[in-house]
Amino acid sequence: MELEHSHDADAITRRLASENKPNYTRDWVYGGIDGAVTTFAIVAGVVGAQLSSGIILVLGIANLLADGFSMAASNYSGTKTEVDDRARLREIETKHIEHSPDGEREEVRQILRTKGMHGHVLEEAVQAITSDRNIWIEMMLSDEYGLASIVRSPWSAGIVTFVSFCICGAVPLIPFLLQIDNAMVWASFLTGAVFFGIGAIKSRWSLAPWWRSGLETFFIGMLAASVAYAVGYLLRDLA
């Protein structure tokens, strides 16, 4: 059976060093899907209302900048909340270790006991962990509060979201910007390709095959666009 990675000592060292770093792929996927969906929804709605290409570009570009910044700011704030909460809990654990070390050692002991350790092995593990203040605190953050050991940068999360939103969201506008014949057809095709591509990439973090994940994202995105087009078409007389 072919495994996903090697298990010799050097390979494990390299893999742990590369994997134990912040990953911003989900921010890229998040921003890309929303950018493509919202911009194409605007395009579809305006086309459905039978308005001009100029209006499509004005509304589309305004959406890219305003909504993209809004999403980036929201992601920044959400990620910063996680970072701040981790800092708060770390301060609490530091204070508790300083003022009630025996109680904190007992917490470590009970946590390790739930992992199957007993007797002298358990006591040696407790001694080893509590002999290093940083390892002790990190274990409590992970096992007591369920926090991830890898801290993501709020700035990186926000920037990746904004860039992804703008790049993927700009795709539906390209045919109108270049004044291509049948611009809506080309916009639909290119946006569908973006949806499928994002879904295919997203499959790396799921059990679904790339083509199924791609089709799922494609249909979700095109459904949102179809709703926008239908609303725009039905309300065209109000424009």
N, C-alpha and C positions, 0 to 999 in steps of 0.2 A: 504493500500500500504506500502510495506517495503522500508524504506529510507536507504540511504548509511551510515548515522551516526545519533547519538542521538542529540537532541537539548536542553537538560537540561543544566543549567548554568555550572555545574562542567564539564560536557562532552565537552562543547564548549571551556572552559578554557584549558582543556588538549589538545584538538585537535588543537587549535590555537598555543599553545606552541610547539607542535610536528611538525606542518606543516610549521611554519615560520622559517625554517632552510634550509641551502643550500642542494640541492638534486643533486647527481652525477649519478643518474640512467641513464640518457641519455648518459653520457660519457662511462658508462659500455656497453650500447647497441651499441653505435657508434664504440667503440674499438673492441667489440666482433664480430660484423658482418664483419667489415673490416678485422680482423685477420683471421677469418674462410674463407672468400672469397678469399683473396689474397694468403694465404698458400695453400688452396686446389687448386686454379688456377695454382700455381706453380707445385704442385704434378701432377695434371691432364695434364699439358703441358709436363712435363718431361716423364710421363708414355706414353703419346701420341707419343712422340719422340722416345720411346723405349730405354730409357737410364736406367742406373743401379739404384738400391735402394740407393747406397751410394751417388750418385749425388742428388737424391731426398732429402736426409737428410741434405746434405751440403747446398743446396740452400734453403731448408725449414727453417733450423735453422738460416741461415744468414738473411733471410727475417723476421723472428720473431724478431730478435734483432734490425736490422737496420730500418725496416719499422715501427716496434712498437715504437722505440725511436723517429722516425720522426713524427709519428702521435701524440705521447705524447707531443713533443716539439711544434708542431703546435697548439694543443689544449691549452697548457700552454700559448703560445703567444697570441692566440685569446682571451682567458679568461682574461689575464692580460691587454689587450687593453681595454676591457670593464671596468675593475676595475680602470684603470688609467683615462679613460674618465669620469667615475663617480666622481673621486676625483677632476678632473679639473672643472667639472660643479658645484661641491659642493663649490669649492673655489670662483667661479664666483658668485654664489648666496649669499655666505657669504659677499662678497665685496659689492654687490648690496644692501643687507639688511642694511649694515652699512652706506652706503653713500646715499641711496635713499629709506628709509624705507616706505615712503608714497606710492611711486610707486610700491613697492613690495606688500604692503597691497592691493593696487588696483588690482594687479594680482590675489591675493588670493580671493578677492571679486568676480572678474569675473569668476574665476574657479568654485567657489561655486555656483554662479548664474546659471552656465550651469548644475549644479547638481540639480537644482530645488529650491534653497533657495532664499527667498525674505524678504524684510522688516526687522523687528527687529531680526528675527531668523538669517538672513544672517549676520547682524552686530555683533551679539553675537558670532557667529561661527568664524568670522574674528578675533574678539578680543581674543577669546580662543586660536586659532591656532597661532596667531602672538605673544602671550605672552610667548611662549616657542620657543626659537631660533632653537633647534634641530628639533622639530616637524614642524616648519615653513619651514626649509630647505628641510626636507625629503618630505614634500608635494610638494614643487616646483620641486624637482627632479622627483617625480612620475607623477605629473599632467602636468607640463610644458614640461618636456623632455621625458616623457614616460619610465623612467627607473624603473626596478624592485627594490623592497625594500630589497630583499635578495641578498647579495653579495657573489658570489662563489669564492672559493680559487683557484687561478691558479695552485698551486702545487698539490692540491687534484684532480683537473680535469685532469692534466697531468698524475699523478700516476695511477688513476683509469683507464684511457684509456690504458696505457701501460700494466698494469696487465691483463686487460680484453683481450687485443689484444694477449698477449702471451698465456694465458690459452686457449682461444677458437681457436687460430691459431695453437696451438700444437696438437690439436685433429687429424687432417688429417695425422700427422706424426707418430702417435702411432703405427699403424699396421706395418709400415716399420721399426720402431725402434725395435719392438719386433719380426720382421721377420716372421710375420704370413702369412700362405698361403692365396692366393687371397687377398693380402694386399690392392689393389686398391678398391676391392669390399667393404672391411671393412671400408676403409677410406671414401668412398662415403656414406656408411650407417651412420657412426659416424658424419660426417660433416653435412649430412642432418638432423640428430637429433639435432645438435647444431643450425642450421638455424631455425628449427621449434621451438626449445626451446626459442631462443632469440625473435622470433616473437610472441610467446605466452606470454612471459613476457611483451613485448612491448605493448600488447593489453590493459594493465592496464591504459595506458595514451591515449587511443583512444576509439571510440564508437564501433569498430569492435569486434566481439567475439574472444576469444583466439585462436580457431581453424582456423579461417579465417586469422587472423594476422600471425599465425604460418605458414600456407600454403603459404601466400604471400611472406614472407621472405624466405621460403624454395625454392620456384620456382625462385626467383630473384638470390639467391646464386647458385643454381644448373645451372641456365642459364649461369652465369659468368664462372663457372667451365667447362661447356660443350664447350663454345667458346674457352677457353684455351686449352682444350684437342684437339679440332679440329685443332687449329693452330699448336700445337705441332706435331700432327699426319701428317699434310700436309707438314710440314717443317722437318720431321724426317731425310731426306736424307742429310740435311745440318749439322746435329750433328756429 
